[in-house]
Amino acid sequence: MKTFLFTTALASGVILAAPAQAQAMDAAPGDDIQSDATATAPGGNEIIVTARRRSESLQSIPAAVSAVTQETLTRAGASDLADVARLTPGLTFNAGNGGGLAAPTLRGVTNITITTFDNNVGVFLDGVYLSAKSNLDIDLFNLARVEVIKGPQSALYGNNAFAGAVNYVLDTPTNYLSGRARATVGTDGLREISGKISLPISDSLSVMAVGTYSHFGGTIKNVSGPKLGGWDHKWSGSGMVDFHPEGAFSASLFYYHYEDKLDGGANFMFTNNCGGTIAPIIPVNRGGSNRRFACGTLQSPDAVNVDAASFSERQSDIAIGKMALELGNVTLRATGSYAKYDTFVLQDQVLNSLGGAVATSARRFTRPFVGPVREWSGELRLESYGNSVFDWAFGGYYYDRDASQITVVGLGPTQTARSLDLDNNENTVMKSVFALATVKLTPELEIEGQGRYTWEDKDSILVNNLTGLVLAPEAKFSYGTYRVTANWKWASDKLLYGVIASGTKSGGFNNTSVVTEQAFGPEKNTTFEIGSKNAFLDGRVSINASAYYIDWTELQLSVPSSVAGQTNPVTNIGSASVKGFEVSMALKPSSVWDIDFGYSYTDPKWDEGTVDFSASRICPTAAACNLSGLNGGIDIGGFQIPRTSRHQFAGSTTYTIPLQDDTSIYLRADVSYRSEQPTNAIALQEVPVQTLVNARIGWLSEKFEVSLFARNLFDKQYILSSINEPEFFPSTTFTTGFVGNGRIIGISLEGRY
């Protein structure tokens, strides 16, 4: 595979001296196997997306959809899903150590219990579900764009598109020889090389190969070794075969392989400063005192202290096959996929708590969230779009996942004298049927209904390797989801829409011997949304807005076990509500100046009467934390939901200076802002405001581009996120924060054919 990678990059580089070509493709209704097609419109390019599983203009879709194109990803220096989130108000994403705690948050809806297998926001690759938390990132060089579809998409996308969906849309082979290559060098050992080549084998058969490699030393100072925040290597190789003859049948096959070795997490342990003392007085614990919690705003340290033995490795293999058969105005589509993910994480847990005086062999290390995860899926869909009065689609879906989640805590890299050793293996089989109908009452007014019914069988083998206890719980879930949209095109390039939709997130299991506590059910929500999309001045100005209310029920929360000493099981208790609005605007003041910005306001709160039982390690009693008790727990009604920001903003501007020799210079700056985020249910601790600015200046010709860039231009120090981890002896907790990278400066050379 490594030979394939460098051969691909070299082959793409060889063709750089040839003239560049550009070719637009017309979007066909219902065609979800195509490249980032654009149709030229006055004032700029109109983005075609497949958010509703058929090709449509972004401005014509009656839904809140953000589309980040390959050009924007490149100019913004985006390299992963966290960078995509910074460009998308309403979406946040933090991966944690080796990605094991990855949980996208959309419109204030997040995973309350972050250790479950399933997320509240579905992540898809060309419509195929990606389940492994540690492997949600796809190399962005492969893509035509990233689409973020907001609001429940369970009826159309299925698996856990509870609050919305993130869909990576693959680039596809062209029917002419084309290629692209990019090389980047920068501070702190940044080295990247990427190559893509597409060529026709015949009039009906085209192939594409993509390869990427990068190394980065990181910017975060580490007392115990080299800087952190980087990686020894990330590399990927992929290939696609596209068979698209003149006739009715077409097919494609895609394969993707990815590997990396990342630095240990740049974690910092904050000194506990609130929550009451434990009696009798006990020695200093890992959190820095005998108090239970770090209250207040978590500020980034100047340096961390992480043992150099910490690291993580990840590997992904994904194969996707698609076929389509056009039968007049009806199309039969089939999609099948296979994926395998592996992750190994070894993370120092002593960190800075004892000043780095503990030898590696005596430090406590954790190894969480290790695979393998294997999944298969298949979908058969019959559809008819582009009709004058009635569009429709229906089909069936099958999904099978075997997942292993291991948590080990012990001394030294070999983790001897283990204090925790759990092995959770879970199998999920999901079968569903779905249907869609669009009624066009007039040329301007249409109503669309989507529905899905799902049968889900789960079984698990839960092993405690310290006690020898083996459990084998089973559960069956069945549920329906829907989405109803009314869309009124009241004027040219202007529409109003209203949506009522439901979402469901899968249930799961608890590693507890109490039979009645071993399983928990799905979460549910009902979302109400109104929105408007508007274009003015021949497309040079677009303004979109939406407002929503989410009724979130049967939340998966921890409660005390009925048996003393058992791990707090997750169950379906409590509820929450979210209200908010979003505004986005794209302006083109002149032919050489583009401005884009978006703002989202979200107010996610626990409903009155919701009780948190998970904070007993933080607050021995509610009164000890100046909070109110309720039913043996803490009353969190009205508190902000953790890992959510009330305010988010993203903006960018690009100014182009044409030169006389058909070249140009462009200047780009982008800024992202998110307000503070509470880190857990009782809201005594928060991650501070995060504001990051990137800048790029480039020289552009028909076949070359050279750019100088700065990421995190003002070298901001910041905490990405935090978790509160248990300390078993004594029974307390400590706060670990994940530190983000500082400024990175580099130069990039790109060529296209």
N, C-alpha and C positions, 0 to 999 in steps of 0.2 A: 504493500500500500504506500510506503514512503517513496518507493521508486515512482509509482504512479503520480504521487503528489508533485515531485520535482519535475517530472517529465511534462506534466500539464502546465506548470508555471513556465518552464522553458519554451514549450511549444507556443504558448500565448505570447511570450516575449519576442519570439522570432518574427512575428507578423506585425510588430509595432510600426515598422517603417512604411507599411502600406497605407493608402489613404483610408480615412474613416468613412463608414457608411452608416446611414440611419434608415430604418424602414419601419413604418407604423403598420400595425395590424388592426383590421376592423374587428370589433367585438361581435361575436355571434351570440344570440340569446341562448342562455343555458349552457354555454361553453365554459366550463370551469377548468379546462386543461389548456391554458394559454399563457402568454407572457404578459408583462406589464403594458398592456395595450393603451395607447393614448389616441384621442381624436382631436385634431387641431381645432381650436375654437378661438373666436376673437378675444384678444387679451391674454391668450396663454393656452396651456394644454389641459384638457379635461381628463381627469383620472378615472379609469375604468376599474371597478373593484368587483369582487365576487362574494361580498359579505352575506348575501342571501342565496348563495350557492348557484347563482347565475350571473352573467356579466351585465353590469349596469353602471351608469355614470354615478360617481360619488354624490353629486348634488341632487340626483333624482331619487335616492333611496330614502324612504320614510323611516329612518332610524338614525340614531347617533353613532356614526362610524368615523373613526380616524384612520387615515391611510398614510403611512410613512413610506415614501418611495425610495428606491435604491439611491437615487441622486441625493435625497435628503439625508439618508443614512450615512453616505460617504462624506458629504460636506459637514455634517454635524459630528463626525468622528465616532459614530455609534458602533459598538462592538458586541453588545449583548442586550438581553431583554431589559436590564436596568436602564440602559441608555435609551431604549425605545420608550420606556415609561416616563423618562424625563421630558420627552418630546410630546407626551400625551397627557394633558390635564385630566384628572380623574383616575389615572392608573398609577400605582406605585408597585415596586418590586424590589425585594431584598432577598438574597440567596442564602446568607449565613455560611457556616463552615461547609465548604465543598458542595454547596447547593442543597444540603440536607434539610434545611428549614425553609426552602423556597416556597413562597405563598403570594402570588399576585393579589393585589387589592384593587377593586374597581368600584367606584361610586360608594365608598365607605363600607363595602361588604368584604370581609376578610375571613381567614381561618381563625376561629377563636382558639381551637385546640390544634396547634401546629404540627403535632406528631402523627396525625392521621394520614392514611395513604392518599386521600383525595383532597383536592383544592376546591375553593368556591368559584374560581375563574378557570374555565377550560382553556388549555393551550393546544393548538392544532398545527400540523404541518400539512398544507394543502388539503385541509378538511379532515385529516386523520389525527385522532386524539393522541397526545403525548402524556403519559401518566406519571412517569418517574420524576419526583420533585427535583432531584439533583441533576437532571438532564433536560431541563426545559429550554436551555439556550441552544439555538441553531446558528451555525456560522452565517452571518448576515450577508456575506459576499455571494452566497448561493441564491439570494432572493431577488424577486422583482419588487416586493414591498411587504410591509407588515400591516395587517388590518386589525384594528381593535373595535369590536362590535359591542356596544354598551347596552346593558339591560339583559334580562334572561334570554338565553338562546337555546334552552334545553329542547324545545320542540323541534328545532331545525338541526342543531349540532349534536344533541344528545349529551354525552358524558360530561356531567358536572359543569356545564356552561350556565351555572347557577346565577351569577351576577353579570355574565357576559363571556366573550370569547376573544382570545388572541390567536389570529390565524397567520402563520408564516406562509406567504404565497411564493412558490418557487418560480424562478426564471425557467424558461423552456428553450429548447434548441430553435434556432432560426433556420429557414430554408435557403440560406446563403452563408458563405464562409464569414465568420465573425469571431472576434476575440477581444479579450480585455486582460490586462495585467497591471499589478500595482506593487510597488516596493516602498517600504516606509522604514526610516530609522529615526530614533529619538533619544531623549534623555533616559537615564536609568536603564540603559541596555535594551531599549525598545527596538525590536527588529521584526518586521512583518513582510511576507511575500504572498501574493495571491495571484492565481491565474485561471482564466476561463477560456475555453475554445469550443466553438460550435461549428459543425460542418455538415453539409448534406451528403448522404451516401447515394441517394437517388432522388427522383422527384417527390417521392412519398416517404422517404426515411431520412431522419436527421438525428445526429447524436451530439451530446454536449458532455464535456468533462470539466470539473472544477477542482482545484487544489489550493489549500491555504496552509501557512505555517507562521507561527509567531513565538517570540520570546520577550519577556519583560521582567526586569529586576525588581519592580515595585518602588514606591516612594516613602513607605512608612518606616520610620526609624525603629530598630529593634535592639534592645539592650543585650539580648542573649545570642545574637547572630546577625546574618545579613538582613537587609531591608525586606519588608513584607509587602503584600499587595500585588505581587506579580506571579509569574509562572515560569517554570523551566521550559515548558513547551505546550503549545496548543496546535494540533494539526488536524486537518480534515481532508477527505477525498470523496468526491461524489461523481456519479455519472447518470445521464438520462438518455434513453432511446425513445424517440417520438415517431410513431408511424401514423401518417396523416394523408392517406391517398385521396384521390378525387371522389371516390365512392362514399358510401354511407358509414363505413366502419373506420374507427380510429382507435389508437391505443398508445399508452406510454408506460415505461418502466423506469423507476428511479431507485437508486441505492446511495446511501450516505453512511460514511464511517467517520467517527470523531474520537480523538484521544487527547487527554491533557494530563499534566502534572502541575498542580497549583501549590503555592506556598501555604504553610499553615495559616489559619485564620488570624488576622491582625486583631486579636481580642485584647480587651483591657478590662480588668476587674475593678469595679468601683467600690470605694469604702462605704460600708453600711453606716447610715446616719439617722435612722428613724425606725419606728415600729415597736419600741419597747425592749427591755432587757429580759433575759431568761434567768430565772432564779432556780437554784443558787448560781452565783456568778461562775462562768466557765471560761476556759482559756480562749485566747483570740482564735477565731476561725478564719477560713480562707477569705471571707469577705472583708477582713481588716478590723473587725471589732465584734463584740458579742451582741450587737444590735442586728435587726433582722432584714434590713432593706436599705437601698440607696435611694432616698427621696430627692425630688427636685429635677432639674434639667441636667442631663448628662453631657458634659463638655469633653471634647476630644483631648487626649493627653499629647504631650510633645513626643513621647516615645512609648512603645509597648515593651513587654518582656515575655516573649514567647519562645519556648525551647525550640531549637533548630531541628529537632527530630520531627516536629509537626509537619504534615503535608496532606494532600489529598490527590487521588487519581480517579479519573472518570473515563468511561468508554461507552460509546453508543453505536449501534448498528440499526439502520432503519431501511426497510424496503417497501415501496409503494407501487402497486400496479393499477392502472386505470384503463377501462375500455368503454367505448361509446358506439352505439348503433342507431343511426338516424332512420326513422321509419316515417317519412313524410314530415309532418309537423310534430311528431312524437319521437322522443329520444330515450333509449334504454341505456342506463349507465351502470357500470359495475366497478367497485373499488375494493381492493384487498391490500392488507398491510401486515408486516411482521416487524417487531422491534425487540431489541435486547439491550438492556442498560446494566452497567456495573459501576459501582462507586466504592472506593475505599478511602476512609477518612481516619487520620490519627491526629488528635488535637490535645495539646498541653492544657490542663485545667488548673495547674498551680498558678501560672501566669505571674503577675507582678505582686501577688499577695504577700510573699515572704521576701521580697526584694531580690529575687533571682539567686538566693543562696542555696537552693535545693538542686542537687545533681540530677541529671537526666534520669538515671535509673531509679531515683526516689520520687520523681514527680508522678502525679496522677494524670493519666491520659484517658481520653474517651474516644470510642470508635462507634459513631452512630450512623444509622441509615445506610447500610451497605446492601447492595443487590445480591444476586441478579434479579432483575425484573424482566419478564418476558410477556409480550402481549401480541395477540392476533386480532384482527378485525376484518369484517367484510360488510359491504353495503350494496344492495341492489335497488335501483331507483328508476322509475318510469316517469317522464315529465313531458309537459307541453307548454312552452312559453311563446310569447309574441303573438297570441291570438287577439282578436278584436274585442271579445267579450269575456272569455273565461280562460284562465290559465290554471294548470293543476300539476300536481306531482304526488306520488306516493311510493312507498318502498318498505324494505325491511333491513334490519341491522343486527349484526352479531359481534360480540366482543368477548374475549377471553384473556384474563391476566393472571399470571402467577408472580407473586411478589414476595421478597424476603426483606425483612427489616431487622437488623441486628444492633443491639446496644450493649457495649462492653465498657466498663470503667475499671482500670487497674493501674498498677505501678509500672513505670517505665514503658518503653515502646513495645515490649512484649506483653504488657498488661498482666503482670502477676499480682497475687493477693487481690483478686477482683472483688469489688464491692457491689457490682451489678453485672449481670450476664443474661440478657434476654434475647430470645430468637423468635420473632413473629413471622409466620408464613401465612399468606392469605391468597386464596384463589377467588376470582370473581368471574362469573359468567353472566353476561347481560344480553338479553334479546329484546328487540323493540320493533314496533311498526309505527310508521309516521305518514302524514298526509298534509298536503298544502292545497289551498284553493284561493284563487284571486278572481273576484267578480268586478268587472269594469262597468260600473253603473252608467257612467258617461265618459267621454274622453278625458275629463278632468277629475273624476271622482271614482275611487276604487276601494274595495275592502278585501283584505287578505286574512285568512285564518290558517294557522299552523297548529298541528296537534301531534303528540307522540305518546304512546303507551309503552311502558318498560316493565319487563320482568327481570329481576336481578337475584341470582343465587350466590351466596357467599359462604365459604367455609375457611377455617383457619386452624393451624396448629401452633399453639403458643407454648414456648418452652422456657422455663426458668432453670438455667444450667447450674445455679447455685443450690437450689433446693431439690432439683430433679422433677419438679412438678410439670406435667404435660397436660395441656387442655386442648380440646378440639371442638370449639363452638361452631354452630351453623346458623344461618339466618336466611330468610327469603323476604324480599321487598318487591312490591309492585306499586306503580304510581303513574299518573298521567300528567302531562304538561301541555301548555297551550300558549299561543301568542296570536292576538287579534289586532290588526292595524287598519285604521281608516286614513286614507291619503287623498287630500284635495289640492290639485294644482290650480290655484285660484288666479294665477297670471303667469305670463311667460317667465320661466326661470325662477318661479316662486311657488312654494308649497307649504301646506300645514298638515300635520299628522298627529294622530293620537294612538296610543298603544296600551293594551292591557295584556300582561304576560305573567306566566308563572315559571318558577325555577325549582329544581330539586338537586340536592347534593347527596351522594351515597352515604349510607350508614357504614358501620364497622364493628370492631371488636375491642374488648378490654382484656388485658392479661391479668385476670383475677380468678380465683377459685370459686367465687360466688356465682353459681350458675345463672341466677336471675340478673346478674350485672355484667355478663360477658358480651352482650350485644347492645348496640344503640342504633336508632333508626335514622332515616334521612332528614336533612334540614329542608325547609320549604320557604318560598317567598312569593308574594304577589306584588308586581310592579305596575304602577300607573305613570304614564309619560305623555307629555305633549311637546311638540317641537315644530320648528319652522326652518326652512332652508331658502335662501334668497341670493340671487345674483343680480348685479347692477352694472351699468356702463359696459355692456358687451362682455361681461365676465371679468372685468378688471377689479371688481369688488364683490366679495361674497361674505355674507353674514349668516351664520347658523346659530340657533339657540334651542335649548331643550330644558324642561323642568320635569322632575320626577318625584315620586313618593314610593318607598319600598316598605311593605309589611312583611317582616322577617320573623318566622315562627319555628318552634321546635329546634332551637339552637342546641348544638352539641357542646355541652358544658360539663365540667368535672363536679362531682358531688362526693360527699363522704361515703365510704363503703359501710355496709351494715355489719361488717366484721372488722374489729380493730386490727390495725397493722396492715391491712390490704391497701394497695395503691388506689388512690381516688379514681373511680371509674368515670368514664364519659357517659352521659345520658342526655336525653332530649328534654330540656327544661329551659324556661325563660323565653323571652322574645325581645325584639328590637325593632326600631323604625328608623328609616333614613329618608331625609328629604334634601333636595338640592337642585342646582341648575348649572348649566354649562353654556358658555358663549365662545365661539371661534370666529375669527375674521381673517380673510386673506385680501391684501391690497396690492395693487400694481400702480403706484402713482405715475410711473413712466415706463417706457419699454425696457429700461435698464435697472429698475429698482423694484424689489419685491419685499413685502412685509407680511409676516404671518404671526398671529398670536392667539392663544386660547386661555380661558380662565374657567375654573370649576370651583363651586362652593358646595360643600357637603356637610350635612349635620347628622351624623350617625349616633344614635343614643339608645341605651338600654331602656326598655319600657319600665314603667313604674311596677314595683313588686318583684323585679328580677333580682335573684340572690346569687352572689359569688361564694362558692365554698372552697375555692382553690387557694385562697390567700392566707391560710392558717399558718404557714411557715413565715409569712411576712408580718402578719398581725395576729398575735396570740388571742387577742379579742378585738372586736371592732373599735371599742373605746380607746385601745392603745394607739390606734392610728387616727383618732378623732373622727371616726366614721360611725354610721348607724348600723346596728345589728338587725337581722331579720331571719327568723326561722332557723337559728343556729349558724347563719352565715353573715355576710356583709351585704347590706342593701346598696345596689349599684344603679338603681333606677335614676335615669337622667344623666348618668356619666357618659362621656364619649367612648365609643368602641375603640379598643386598642389597634395600633398600627394603621391609623387613619389620619389624614390631614384635612382640616376644614377648608383650607385654601390651597389651590395649586395654580401655577401660572407657567406658561411656556411661550416664548417669543423668539423670533429670528428675523433678521434682515439681511438681504444680499444686494449689493450694489455692483453693477458691472460697468467697466470702462472699456468701450470698444477701441481697438487700435486699427491702424490703417492697413495692416497686412493680414486681415481676417482673423486676428487673434484678439484676445481680450484679457483684462485683469478683473478679477472679482474680489470683493471684500465681504466677508460674512461674519456675523456674530450671533450667538444664540444664548439665551438665559433661561434657566429653569428655577422655579421657586416652589417649595412646599412648606407649609406651616408645621408647627411642632406636632409630634405624634405621641399620645400616651402609649406606654409599653405593655400595660396589662389592665385588667378590668377595673381595679380600684383607683386607677388614674392618679397615683401619688408620684409617679415618675414619668418623664417624657424625654423623647429624643428631640433636640432643638430644631429650630428653623434651618432649612438647607437651601442655600442659594448658590448656584454654580453658573459660571460664564465660560463659554468656549469661543474661540476666534480662529478664523482661517483667512489667508490671503493667497490667491492662486493666479497663475498664468495659464490660459487655456487656448489651445489651437484645435484644429480639426481632428488631430490624432494624438496629441499629447496634453497632459495637464501636470503642472508642477505646483505644489502648494506647501506653504508653511503654516503650521497650526499650533495652537496652545489649548490643551484641555485643562479645565479648572484654572483659568487664566490668572486668578488672583490668589492661587495657592491656599484655598480655604481648608482648614482642618475641620472635620465633621465626623459625627457618629452616624453610620448608616442605619443601624437598628440595634436592638438589645434583646436579651432573653434573661429570665430569672431562673437560675438553676438550683436544684435542691442540694442542701448540705445535710447529710443523714445523721452525722454525729458532731454536734448536736443537731436537733431538728430545726433547721433554719434555712436560709436561702442566700444566694449572692447574685449580683448583677454583672453580666458580661456584656460589654458593648463591642460592636464591630466597627472598626475605624476605616474610613474611606481614603482613597489615594489623593495625593496632592497634585501639584502642577506637573504636566507632562508637555514637553515641547518637541516637535519633530518636523520632518520634511518628508513629503510623499511625492512619488513620481508614478503617473499612470498613463498607460497607452491603450488605445482602442482601435479596432479594425472593423 
